[in-house]
Structures are given as structure tokens and as C-alpha cells.
């Protein structure tokens, strides 16, 4: 599980373009693989700075500031909930998106705290004929560990590339969470209420345990 969470963290953080990065990388803003290469290098440098993994709240805030502007959490939440998103009320959608985002930010931050030295190996990407979607294929390499295959499903929205799913050794992040939430919702008789309560309580407990 730790390896899976680490892969999610590095994969997601590496491909989401932080604020101001597009200007720094120039034409790379239109090239999703170039974005991966540029941003992953910058994030690795941050991880290797002294004390980067000592303050979890600070690390969580850093992760949120880097990732939040470049993921459409309503889109991802809709993919995760599937048919239940269609029948959810606007208030339920808003709360799920907010709480799911909080959950992912903490997962990513935990992965950062575990990360040491790593690098990315790139393979030929698989672009959709429409030019609006692409699959960036990489491996996360770490010393004395088996390479982790990571594929990024990316969507171009209003000229910007954003990640909407990640495959870790062929396993979809969206599909994994969808299966988990579907099972819980079905246990609750098809209602989102119980699932939202559990998700909210989990986030509150995690926040209290981290001291923030």
C-alpha cells in the first residue's frame, strides 16, 4: 500500500503544472510530456530540500497549492462516483468534491513524506486523434526498488493540459476509488449521506491526528 500511495503522489505531482510554471517552460505548456519533465524536476528539488518532510501541515499546504489549480475536482469526482454523481444533489456533489479533494491532498502529502530519490523514465505517448486527450507513459525509478509503471491520462481544457486519471502498474486511480465508494454507497442503500458522513469524519480525524 505504501508503494501504491507513493506512486500516486509522485505521478500526480509530477504532471500538474504549478502556478507560473507555464511561463518558465515556454512552449512546453502545449506539450504534456515536456510539462512532466520540467515540473517533476522542480518538485524533486523541493523534496530534497532540508526539512521538506518534517512539517506535515506545511507539506500538505504545499501539495495543495501546487495541485489544486490544475485538477478539475468536479470532473474527477464525477468519474469516481459514476452513476451516483448524476443522481446526487448539487449540495452532495459540492461536499463530495470538497471532501474527496481533502482526502487526496493528504494521501499525496503522505507519499511526499515517504519519498526520497526518484526519477522518471519516459516512453512514447499515446495521443488521441482528436488532440484533446493523451496518455503519457512513464516509470518511476528508485534505487533498490522495482520500477513502477505510471500512465497519465490527460485532457486539454481551454488550452491547458490536466490530469484526470492515473494508472499505476495498469490500475486506474479513478476505477479504484469508484469501486471503493460504490461498495460503500450500496451498503448504505444507495444513499450518499452515509458515505459523505464517513468521508467527512475520516478527514476530521486525520486532521486532528496531524495536529492541524
Number of C-alpha atoms within 10 A of each C-alpha: 6 10 13 14 18 22 25 22 24 23 27 21 24 22 25 24 25 20 13 8 16 17 10 10 14 10 11 17 18 15 11 24 21 15 24 23 17 18 20 23 15 13 17 19 11 14 18 13 9 8 10 15 22 10 11 18 16 14 22 20 13 15 21 19 14 15 19 15 14 18 17 15 18 17 11 18 23 20 18 24 24 17 11 18 18 11 13 17 12 11 9 15 20 15 15 25 20 15 20 20 19 18 16 15 22 22 16 24 26 19 21 26 18 14 19 13 11 13 16 22 13 16 12 10 15 13 14 11 8 7 9 15 19 22 21 22 19 22 20 20 16 15 10 6 9 10 15 20 19 26 25 25 20 22 20 15 11 7 10 16 24 21 25 21 20 23 21 20 14 11 14 17 16 20 17 12 15 18 14 13 19 19 12 17 19 12 12 13 10 14 15 23 14 15 19 18 12 12 19 19 13 14 16 15 12 14 14 10 9 11 9 10
